[in-house]
């Protein structure tokens, strides 16, 4: 994962979506995992992948896109938050 993009994602999750810093590690792990499954690294190309990467990666792609101030995607914010809440609930908390 690109460290600059990772820092922007952390800031977006904490400042805009109001997640705790203890939850961000699990979210970042899930984003990285879905990007690898789709054949991408977490960078600008993955941010543009959208639906082409699959349903779960669509949300991860939207998070990356919004973090690096992209144009936005077809995924609404409530769907993004619902998927993130599922990731946090199913994962252990990782300090990153």
BELZIDA-V307596 format. One record per backbone hydrogen bond with DSSP energy under -1.0 kcal/mol. CO is the residue of the C=O (numbers start at 1). NH is the residue of the N-H. Records with the same first field share a line. If there is no record, write none. Layout:
CO = NH  NH
//
This chain:
2 = 6
3 = 7
4 = 8
5 = 9
6 = 10
7 = 11
8 = 12
9 = 13
10 = 14
11 = 15
12 = 16  17
13 = 19
20 = 23  24
23 = 27
24 = 28
25 = 29
26 = 30
27 = 31
28 = 32
29 = 33
30 = 34
31 = 35
32 = 36
33 = 37
34 = 38
35 = 40
41 = 43
42 = 2
43 = 47
44 = 48
46 = 49
49 = 52
50 = 53
51 = 54
54 = 58
56 = 60
57 = 61
58 = 62
59 = 63
60 = 64
61 = 65
62 = 66
63 = 67
64 = 68
65 = 70
76 = 80
77 = 81
78 = 82
79 = 83
80 = 84
81 = 85
82 = 86
83 = 87
84 = 88
85 = 89
86 = 90
87 = 91
//
